Amino acid sequence: MNQPNSATPDCAITPDAILQLGLGFWGSKALLSAVELRLFTLLADGPLSAETVTVRLALHPRSVRDFLDALVALGQLERKDGLYANTAAGALFLDRRKPTYVGGILEMANSRLYPFWGSLTEALRTGDPQNEAKDGRDLFDEIYREPAVLAEFLKAMSGISLGAANAISVKFPWAGYKSFADIGTAQGAVPVTLAQAHPHLVGIGFDLPVVQQHFESHVAKHELSKRLSFYAGDFFADPLPTADVLIMGHILHDWGLEKKRMLIRKAYAALPSGGALIVYDSVIDDKRRKNAFGLLMSLNMLIETREGFDYTGGDCMAWFKEAGFAETHVEPLVGPDSMVVGIK
């Protein structure tokens, strides 16, 4: 009896998934370029032909139809009778004029992360970040030094936090609390969302002094200046503000283990008895098999920071308990994000 030839491929197994993943950056860059060109904002005013898009965005005519039809095939545009239009999701989340715009994080991905991720192999071999740090500069120094870069970064943080903020406003029992402080608040997307959802709450946005004007402008635009205030400080060098609830969103993953533990200890010290700490990130599932986004975000921390990494819910609950929190639990929010809650 002949033995099966191990070199003969099984016809039921195809390389489709491998090739789609390996060449996935094609589709990613098409979307990022569309955001950069403000295509979705242009189409928010109504469907347009390829010829009109070409003129309005000052594009070369050679590949515009391929570009637009690729976005249709990728589910990011609709086409009917030769006219291109936003999908419902694109109209809601990719029109720069809407408060629901999440393109800020995509703009940052396009301008910063896309080129840096080309050096992932080097990062895996060396353990070193692949951004400005290669030239002896610091990521956060670069962001906070340049006003235009800072504005882009803060806008990106708002975009990536909006979904989680809305989920936290619903899933956390806010009726039992009166005040909160958002640590590393950026523009203040989380405080604004919580204050809009719960009129009894007053809140603080805590961040570096250079962020204050951005926070106050965003809060004033939503007519919440009487209930939301800015507290300037450095969360490593200064005490954290006191409030019933402290929130750290997309903060812990930037730092190494000891700084993670330090920030949790500082939060515990700032909270009253019965107070709560909410930490949210792309928390990795405890078996490290399902949340691919969280695992890739941890690789992004390798690219962007010297010690940062993402973590599992079990990891974070253990750090909470070390700091003294009496109760802890993990709750999914939206997409890859979950919150870890600790009660003092």
C-alpha positions in Angstrom: 0.0 0.0 0.0 1.4 3.4 -1.0 2.0 5.9 1.8 0.6 9.4 1.1 3.2 11.9 -0.2 3.7 14.6 2.4 4.7 17.0 -0.3 1.4 16.6 -2.1 -1.0 19.4 -1.0 -4.4 18.6 0.4 -6.9 20.0 -2.0 -9.2 20.9 0.9 -6.5 23.3 2.3 -5.9 26.5 0.5 -3.5 29.4 1.1 -6.2 32.0 0.8 -6.2 33.1 4.5 -2.4 33.2 4.5 -2.3 35.4 1.4 -5.1 37.7 2.6 -3.3 38.2 5.9 0.1 38.6 4.4 -1.1 41.2 1.9 -3.6 42.8 4.3 -1.6 46.0 4.3 -2.9 46.7 0.8 -6.4 47.2 2.0 -5.3 48.9 5.2 -3.3 51.5 3.3 -6.1 52.1 0.8 -8.4 53.0 3.8 -5.7 55.1 5.4 -5.1 57.1 2.2 -8.8 57.6 1.8 -8.9 59.1 5.3 -5.9 61.2 4.5 -7.5 62.5 1.4 -10.7 63.3 3.3 -12.7 61.2 0.8 -15.4 60.3 3.3 -15.9 63.9 4.4 -16.2 64.8 0.7 -18.8 62.1 0.1 -20.8 63.1 3.2 -22.4 65.8 1.1 -23.7 63.2 -1.3 -22.8 60.6 -3.9 -20.2 61.5 -6.6 -18.8 60.1 -9.8 -15.2 58.9 -10.1 -14.6 61.9 -12.4 -15.8 64.4 -9.8 -13.8 62.7 -7.0 -10.7 63.0 -9.3 -11.2 66.7 -9.7 -12.3 67.5 -6.1 -9.4 65.7 -4.5 -6.8 66.7 -7.2 -6.0 63.1 -8.0 -4.3 61.6 -11.1 -7.0 59.9 -13.2 -5.0 56.7 -13.8 -6.1 54.7 -10.8 -9.0 56.5 -9.2 -11.6 54.0 -10.3 -9.5 51.1 -9.0 -9.0 53.0 -5.8 -12.7 53.7 -5.3 -13.8 50.2 -6.4 -11.3 48.6 -4.1 -12.9 50.5 -1.2 -16.3 49.2 -2.4 -15.0 45.7 -2.4 -13.6 46.2 1.0 -17.0 47.4 2.3 -15.9 51.0 2.9 -17.8 52.6 0.1 -21.1 52.0 -1.8 -21.6 52.3 -5.5 -24.9 52.7 -7.3 -25.4 53.8 -10.9 -21.8 54.8 -11.2 -21.9 57.1 -8.2 -19.8 56.5 -5.0 -21.2 57.1 -1.5 -20.3 56.5 2.1 -21.6 53.4 3.9 -23.6 54.0 7.0 -20.6 53.4 9.2 -18.4 55.6 7.0 -20.9 58.5 7.2 -21.0 58.2 11.0 -17.4 57.6 11.9 -15.2 58.9 9.0 -16.8 62.4 8.3 -14.4 64.8 10.0 -17.2 67.2 10.7 -19.1 64.8 13.0 -18.4 64.4 16.8 -18.4 60.6 16.2 -15.3 60.9 13.9 -12.8 58.1 14.7 -10.4 58.9 11.9 -8.0 60.7 14.2 -6.5 57.4 15.2 -6.3 56.4 11.6 -4.6 59.6 10.7 -2.0 58.9 13.3 -1.7 55.3 12.1 -1.1 56.6 8.6 1.5 59.2 9.4 3.3 57.4 12.3 2.5 53.8 12.8 2.4 52.6 9.2 6.1 53.4 8.4 7.3 52.3 11.9 5.7 48.9 11.6 7.9 48.2 8.6 10.7 47.7 11.2 8.8 45.1 13.3 11.3 42.4 12.5 14.1 44.6 13.9 12.1 45.4 17.0 11.5 41.6 17.6 15.2 41.0 17.3 16.4 43.9 19.4 13.5 44.7 21.8 14.0 48.3 20.9 11.3 50.8 19.8 11.4 51.7 16.1 10.1 55.3 16.2 11.9 58.6 17.1 13.8 56.6 19.8 16.1 55.3 17.1 17.5 58.8 16.8 17.7 59.3 20.6 14.4 61.1 20.9 11.4 60.3 23.1 8.0 59.6 21.7 6.1 61.7 24.2 8.6 64.6 24.1 8.1 64.7 20.4 4.3 64.6 20.6 4.0 67.3 23.3 6.6 69.6 21.9 5.0 70.2 18.5 1.5 71.9 18.7 0.3 70.4 15.4 1.5 66.9 16.3 -0.1 67.2 19.8 -3.4 68.3 18.3 -3.4 65.3 16.0 -2.5 62.9 18.9 -5.2 64.3 21.2 -7.8 64.0 18.4 -6.6 60.4 17.8 -7.0 59.6 21.5 -10.6 60.9 21.4 -11.4 58.8 18.3 -10.1 55.6 19.9 -11.8 56.2 23.2 -15.3 57.2 22.2 -16.7 53.7 21.9 -15.3 52.6 25.2 -16.5 55.9 26.9 -20.1 55.2 25.7 -19.9 51.7 27.0 -18.5 52.8 30.4 -21.3 55.3 30.7 -23.8 52.5 30.5 -22.0 49.5 32.1 -20.6 51.1 35.2 -23.1 51.9 38.1 -22.7 55.7 38.0 -25.8 56.3 40.1 -23.8 55.4 43.2 -21.1 57.9 42.6 -20.9 61.7 42.3 -17.5 62.6 40.9 -14.8 61.2 38.6 -11.3 62.1 37.3 -10.0 60.9 33.9 -6.3 60.4 34.2 -4.5 61.3 30.9 -7.7 62.9 29.6 -6.4 64.3 26.3 -9.2 66.3 24.7 -11.7 65.1 27.4 -13.8 62.8 25.2 -14.4 60.5 28.2 -15.4 63.2 30.7 -17.7 64.8 28.1 -19.4 61.5 27.3 -19.9 60.7 31.0 -21.2 64.1 31.8 -23.7 64.0 28.9 -25.0 60.6 30.0 -25.2 61.4 33.7 -26.2 64.9 34.7 -25.5 64.4 38.4 -21.8 63.8 37.8 -19.0 66.4 38.0 -15.6 65.5 36.6 -11.9 66.4 36.3 -9.6 65.9 33.3 -6.0 65.3 34.5 -3.2 65.8 32.0 0.0 67.8 31.4 -0.4 71.6 31.4 0.1 71.9 27.6 -3.2 69.9 27.1 -5.4 72.3 29.1 -6.4 74.6 26.2 -7.4 71.6 24.1 -9.5 70.1 27.0 -11.2 73.4 27.8 -12.0 74.1 24.2 -13.6 70.6 23.7 -15.6 70.9 27.0 -16.8 74.4 26.1 -18.0 73.2 22.7 -20.2 70.8 24.5 -21.4 73.4 27.1 -20.1 71.4 30.0 -17.5 73.9 31.5 -19.5 74.2 34.7 -19.3 70.5 35.5 -15.9 69.5 34.0 -12.6 71.1 35.0 -9.0 70.6 34.1 -6.3 69.6 36.7 -2.8 70.0 35.4 -0.1 67.5 36.5 2.2 64.6 35.7 0.8 61.3 36.9 4.2 60.0 37.8 5.5 63.2 39.6 2.3 64.5 41.2 -0.5 63.1 43.4 -3.6 62.1 41.5 -6.7 64.1 42.0 -9.2 62.8 44.5 -12.6 61.7 43.2 -15.1 58.9 43.7 -14.0 57.2 40.5 -10.6 57.4 38.8 -10.3 56.3 35.1 -7.2 55.3 33.2 -7.9 54.7 29.6 -5.2 53.5 27.2 -2.7 54.6 29.8 -1.3 51.5 31.5 -0.2 49.8 28.3 2.3 52.6 27.6 4.5 51.6 30.6 6.6 48.7 32.0 5.4 46.5 34.9 6.8 48.6 37.7 5.2 51.9 36.4 1.9 50.1 35.9 2.0 49.0 39.5 3.0 52.5 40.6 0.0 54.1 38.9 -2.4 51.6 40.3 -1.0 52.2 43.8 -1.3 56.0 43.3 -4.9 55.6 42.3 -5.7 53.5 45.3 -4.2 56.2 47.6 -6.3 58.9 45.9 -9.6 57.1 46.2 -11.9 57.3 49.2 -13.2 54.1 50.8 -15.7 52.5 48.4 -14.2 54.5 45.5 -13.5 52.8 42.2 -10.7 52.6 39.7 -11.6 51.9 36.1 -8.7 50.8 33.8 -9.6 50.2 30.1 -7.4 49.0 27.3 -7.4 46.3 24.6 -7.3 43.8 27.4 -6.0 40.4 26.2 -8.1 37.4 27.0 -6.6 35.2 29.8 -5.9 32.3 27.4 -4.2 34.7 24.9 -6.0 33.2 21.9 -8.9 35.4 20.9 -8.1 39.1 21.2 -5.8 39.5 18.3 -6.2 43.3 18.3 -4.9 43.4 22.0 -1.9 41.2 21.1 -1.1 43.3 18.1 -1.5 46.4 20.2 1.1 45.0 22.5 3.4 44.7 19.5 2.6 48.3 18.8 3.8 49.2 22.3 7.1 47.4 21.3 7.3 49.6 18.2 6.4 52.8 20.1 7.7 52.5 23.7 10.7 51.3 25.6 8.9 49.1 28.1 5.1 49.2 27.3 3.0 46.1 26.8 -0.7 45.1 26.9 -1.9 42.6 29.4 -4.7 40.1 30.3 -7.6 40.8 32.7 -6.1 38.3 35.1 -2.8 40.2 35.1 -4.5 43.5 35.9 -6.7 42.1 38.6 -3.6 40.7 40.3 -2.0 44.2 40.3 -5.2 45.7 41.7 -5.2 43.1 44.5 -1.5 43.8 45.3 -2.4 47.5 45.6 -5.2 46.7 48.1 -8.4 46.7 46.1 -11.0 44.6 47.8 -13.1 43.7 44.7 -12.0 43.4 41.1 -13.7 42.3 37.9 -13.3 42.5 34.1 -16.1 43.6 31.8 -16.1 43.8 28.0 -16.8 47.2 26.6 -16.9 47.5 22.8 -14.7 45.9 20.1 -11.4 44.7 21.6 -11.6 47.0 24.7 -12.5 45.8 28.2 -12.4 47.5 31.5 -10.9 46.2 34.7 -12.7 47.6 37.8 -11.4 47.8 41.3 -13.3 48.8 44.4 -11.4 50.2 47.4 
